[in-house]
Amino acid sequence: MRDTFWKLDQLGRVRLSRNFQMRQFLYSEIAVAYGILNIPDDPDLAIETGRKLCENILEPLMEQFGPLIVRSGFRSAKLNAFGAAKGLMCAGNAKNHAYHIWDHRDENGHAGAAACIVVPRVNAGETDLETWQDLAWWIDTNLPYHRMTFFKRDNAFNIGWHEQPCAEIHSRNPSLHRLKKLAAKPTLWKDTRV
């Protein structure tokens, strides 16, 4: 265990971008609650994709809207599979490769990374954006994202970077029917309400 600690300590100190280190993406409530280590199988790929996520998506968001809260970031394949099997808000591994599972390529061999984040200034009404749809529109217009999925609780949303971005916007937010500006791009929307 001592060796594992020092490996995790070293991995956590890896700088992904100006404001982010790997450590910010390794924490997981599932890992803590169930005693499962959240360690990449391929640390180099996890770092590479994490850097792309931070540099291309999270840093520009932070520059525009201030500090971000990372709710969930990297998940090891083992941790994600456990979360999916137990119904702990994780999709299956195949869907999360090159998304929350940063260190495994997707079925087409592409790399990617995602995080679930909250933008406090938007939630507090401290920006010009009035709704989560307005935030989605801003991101769609300004950032090279892969996929976004918005949730009702805390206005949290998953956002990812990917080598072959599909620019999809999904919602599990019941206010989907109140689309304003994004109604102009209906092909981007997929209603995934449960």
C-alpha positions in Angstrom: 0.0 0.0 0.0 2.9 2.4 0.7 4.0 2.2 -2.9 0.5 2.8 -4.1 0.3 5.9 -2.0 3.5 7.4 -3.4 2.4 6.5 -7.0 -0.9 8.3 -6.4 0.8 11.2 -4.7 3.1 11.6 -7.8 0.2 11.2 -10.2 -1.9 13.7 -8.3 0.8 16.3 -8.6 0.9 16.2 -12.4 -0.1 19.6 -13.8 -2.7 19.4 -16.5 -3.1 23.1 -17.1 -2.6 26.4 -15.4 -5.3 25.9 -12.8 -5.7 22.1 -12.7 -3.7 19.1 -11.4 -4.6 15.5 -11.8 -5.4 15.3 -8.1 -8.6 17.4 -8.7 -10.0 14.7 -11.0 -9.0 11.5 -9.0 -11.4 12.0 -6.1 -14.6 9.8 -6.2 -17.3 9.4 -3.6 -17.8 5.8 -4.9 -14.1 5.1 -4.4 -14.1 6.5 -0.9 -17.4 4.8 0.2 -16.5 1.4 -1.3 -12.7 1.3 -0.8 -11.9 1.1 -4.5 -8.7 2.6 -5.8 -9.2 5.1 -8.6 -5.9 4.6 -10.5 -5.5 4.7 -14.3 -4.5 1.6 -16.1 -2.6 3.9 -18.6 -1.4 7.0 -16.7 0.2 8.5 -19.7 -3.0 8.4 -21.8 -5.0 9.7 -18.8 -2.6 12.6 -18.4 -2.6 13.4 -22.1 -6.4 13.4 -22.4 -6.8 15.2 -19.1 -4.5 18.0 -20.4 -6.7 18.4 -23.6 -9.8 18.6 -21.5 -8.3 21.2 -19.2 -6.6 23.3 -21.8 -9.4 23.3 -24.4 -12.5 23.2 -22.3 -12.1 23.9 -18.5 -9.6 26.7 -18.7 -11.6 28.7 -21.2 -14.8 28.1 -19.0 -12.9 29.3 -15.9 -11.5 32.4 -17.7 -15.1 33.3 -18.8 -17.1 32.4 -15.7 -14.6 32.1 -12.8 -13.9 29.0 -10.6 -15.4 25.7 -11.4 -16.4 22.8 -9.0 -15.3 19.4 -10.3 -18.0 16.9 -9.2 -16.5 13.9 -11.0 -13.6 13.5 -13.4 -11.4 10.5 -14.1 -12.8 7.1 -13.3 -10.8 3.9 -13.6 -12.5 1.2 -15.6 -12.8 -0.9 -12.5 -14.4 1.9 -10.5 -16.8 2.9 -13.3 -17.9 -0.7 -13.9 -18.7 -1.0 -10.2 -20.6 2.3 -10.2 -22.6 1.2 -13.2 -23.4 -2.3 -11.7 -24.6 -0.7 -8.4 -26.6 2.0 -10.1 -24.4 4.8 -8.7 -24.9 7.3 -11.5 -22.3 5.8 -13.9 -23.0 4.6 -17.4 -21.4 1.4 -18.6 -17.7 1.2 -19.5 -18.3 1.1 -23.2 -20.1 4.4 -23.1 -17.5 6.0 -20.8 -14.3 4.9 -22.6 -12.7 8.2 -23.8 -15.2 10.1 -21.6 -15.0 9.5 -17.8 -12.6 6.7 -18.4 -9.8 8.8 -19.7 -7.2 6.1 -20.1 -9.1 3.8 -22.5 -9.9 4.7 -26.1 -13.4 4.3 -27.4 -14.5 1.6 -29.8 -13.2 3.6 -32.8 -9.8 4.0 -31.2 -10.2 7.7 -30.3 -9.1 9.3 -27.0 -11.1 11.7 -24.9 -11.8 12.9 -21.4 -14.8 14.4 -19.5 -15.6 15.9 -16.2 -18.9 16.7 -14.4 -18.7 20.3 -13.3 -20.7 23.1 -11.7 -20.2 26.8 -12.6 -21.0 28.6 -9.3 -21.3 32.1 -10.8 -23.9 30.9 -13.3 -25.9 29.3 -10.5 -25.7 32.4 -8.4 -27.0 34.6 -11.2 -23.7 36.5 -11.4 -23.5 36.3 -15.2 -25.6 37.4 -18.2 -26.7 33.7 -18.6 -30.2 33.0 -17.3 -30.6 29.3 -17.8 -28.6 26.2 -18.3 -29.6 26.4 -22.0 -27.9 29.8 -22.2 -24.7 28.2 -20.8 -25.0 25.3 -23.3 -25.4 27.9 -26.1 -22.3 29.8 -25.0 -20.3 26.6 -24.8 -21.6 25.4 -28.2 -20.6 28.7 -29.8 -17.2 29.1 -28.1 -15.6 25.7 -27.2 -14.6 22.5 -29.1 -16.6 20.2 -26.8 -17.5 16.6 -27.5 -20.6 16.1 -25.6 -22.5 17.8 -22.8 -25.1 16.3 -20.5 -27.0 18.6 -18.2 -28.5 17.5 -14.8 -31.1 19.2 -12.7 -29.2 18.9 -9.4 -26.9 21.8 -8.8 -27.0 22.6 -12.6 -24.1 20.2 -12.9 -23.2 18.9 -16.3 -20.8 16.5 -17.9 -18.6 18.1 -20.6 -15.9 16.4 -22.6 -13.0 16.8 -25.0 -12.6 14.2 -27.7 -10.3 13.6 -30.7 -13.4 13.3 -32.9 -16.0 15.6 -31.2 -19.6 15.1 -32.1 -20.9 18.3 -30.5 -24.0 16.7 -28.9 -26.0 18.2 -26.1 -28.1 16.0 -23.9 -30.4 16.9 -21.0 -31.7 15.0 -18.0 -33.2 18.3 -16.8 -37.0 18.4 -16.8 -37.0 22.0 -18.1 -35.9 20.8 -21.5 -39.2 21.9 -23.0 -38.3 25.6 -22.2 -35.6 25.8 -24.9 -34.9 29.3 -26.0 -31.9 30.1 -28.1 -30.9 26.4 -28.7 -34.2 25.7 -30.4 -32.4 27.0 -33.5 -30.1 23.9 -33.4 -32.6 21.1 -32.6 -30.3 18.4 -34.1 -27.9 18.9 -31.3 -30.5 18.0 -28.7 -31.2 14.6 -27.4 -33.7 14.3 -24.6 -32.3 11.7 -22.2 -34.7 12.4 -19.3 -35.1 9.3 -17.1 
